[in-house]
Amino acid sequence: MAKDESNTSQLRFEDGRLVEGCRDGRLDDEPSADPVEPGDETGFVLEVKSGALEVNDTLREAVDSPGHTLEFGSRSQAEDYARQLSASDGALRVQATPANEPRDVDAYLLADHDLSIAEPAEIDGDAWTFDVGANLYGTLGEAILLHAPKPHALVYFVRRDLDIDEEDLEWGLNVDVEPGKPLSVDRDGERRRWTPDCVVEATDGWSGRTLERYFCEIKTGNASFERSQVDTMRELASEERVLKIRVDIDSLPDQYSLRIHEVEPPDEND
């Protein structure tokens, strides 16, 4: 089925049902089995923060000062590197840079000891109140969108996107959602990596012909799409359907909203 490169959908759901919709014109990464070394591949820039140096001796052997940058092929590789270092010393984590970061940096390498989420922000008798950190916030959006056994928002999107009469199908529309696996795309001798949050496959029945397949990246709230992610997604979009999905959970527990944008492949002049 031909792609509509400018396709944008906005949906709102309440209790698993669509309550408003309009159309305007248009999983943890799998850790690497092999040791990851900075500089072996490029494209994803990681800035080392002082807290990371304070808690991890192994990192200090490789980096002599905060603000130093390390380069990897993808965020997945950077996170594998952080896990490797954490296994032998103080815990580290990778955090995406904010949208207003002026430098060419994709993420920060931080010490993984945020007291705002590790200890109660307030204690009232036997009730402990914790803050929601960025990682948990992002996980909430993914959990809502991919809720089993039937991710209603994604099923609704597929029905609208395919624009088919299910009575014309032999067995009826079936939508499977699977966790994404690491993939790589080569361009001009450079390998770019990305791990989709999920892969959505629409078929005629459980084992019938494939109608369409979508590779998806999910962000919650104002979380930014990293530059290296977007570059790889655009390359993949030359051959596959690739979706950027943003989930708004500010109206929980009653409602959630999402916007789905199809990624366009790179221009020949890029």
C-alpha positions, 0 to 999 in steps of 0.5 A: 500500500502506498505511503502518505508521507505527510500523514498525521493523526491525533487521537484521544481515548478514554477507558479504551474508547475513542472519544475524539479524533481528527486528521489534518491533511495529511522496550528495554534495549537488548544489551550488547553481548560484546564490550562496547568501546567509545569511538568504534562507531560514531553518530551519537554524542554522550557528554560525561557529567561530574557526578558520573566521574565521582561514582565510577573509578573505571570511567575516570580511567577513560575520562579525565574531566567533566564535559568530555564527550564520548561517541557511539553508533547509537543510544543503545550502544551508549547505554550498553557502555553505561551498563558495562561500567556500572557492573564493576563500579558505581551505577551510571545512566544515560539521559537525553539532552533537553530540546534547548541544548545548544551543543551538538550533544545527544545525551548525558552520562550521569550517576544513577542516584537521583534522590528525588525518585529513590527516596520519598518526597513526602511521608504522611503516616504510612503513606510514602509519596515518591516523585516520578522521574523521567524514565518512569514518566516515559514508561507510563506512556509506553505502557498505556499505548501498548496495553495488552491484550489489545492496544486500542489506539494502535488498532484504531490507527491501523484501521484508518491508515489502511482504509479497507473494508474488513468484510473484504478480508478473508479472516478479518483484521488482526494487529500484532504489537511486538517489542522492537529489536536492535536494527542498523541502517547503512548509508555512505559507509556509516552504520546507524543503529536504532531500537524501535519501541515496538513493531506493529504488524497488520495481517489478514487473520492470525496467520494470513497475509501481511497488510502493513508493518510499522516501526514505532518510536514512542515518546511521552510528554515533551521528551525529545526524539534524539538526533541519532534516532531520527536519522536512522528512522529516516533512513529506514523510512526509505523501505519501511513505514516508520512512525513517531508517536507522542503520548500526552498523559497529563489528563490521566487517569481519565484520558490520554492523547497521542499524535502519530507522525509518519517519518519521511525518508531523506531527500536525495540532496541530504 
